[in-house]
Amino acid sequence: MQVRKRKPAAAGMDECMRQLHVVTPEGGIFVGWDAVACLARLFPSTWLIGVLGLRFPFRNVGRLLYGFVATNRYFLSKCRPTQGR
């Protein structure tokens, strides 16, 4: 599991715009697919995705898919970035 031990403010806005970041109550920071899996474990309907998503080979596949979607999110979506955020 990719957990970053640092203050949430240390993650720059550009980095946060590229990948999902989840900050736990304990101060751990999950990034990218690991953040998705962390959130999925919170809900009964997606709990299994969260648990399996952190295990080999599902974690590797999840990271590849997440990377593709994160990189191409504006192309894949009707949402477009606004000027000045």
SULZIMO-V785016 format. One line per field, one symbol per residue. ss: DSSP state (H for helix, E for strand, - for the rest). phi: phi as a letter, one per 40 degrees, with the letter a starting at -180 (. if undefined). burial: + if it has 9 or more other ideal C-beta (glycine too) atoms within 8 Angstrom, else -. A space follows every 10 residues. Layout:
ss: ???
phi: ???
burial: ???
This chain:
ss: --EE---HHH --HHHHHH-- EEE-----EE E-HHHHHHHH ------HHHH HH-----HHH HHHHHHHHHH H-HHHH---- -----
phi: .cbbcacdcc ccccccccbc bbbcdcgcbb bgdccccccc ccbdcbdccc cccbbccccc cdccccdccc cbccccbccb cccgf
burial: ---+------ +---++--+- ++-+---+++ ++++++++++ +----++-++ +-++---++- -++-+++-++ --+------- -----
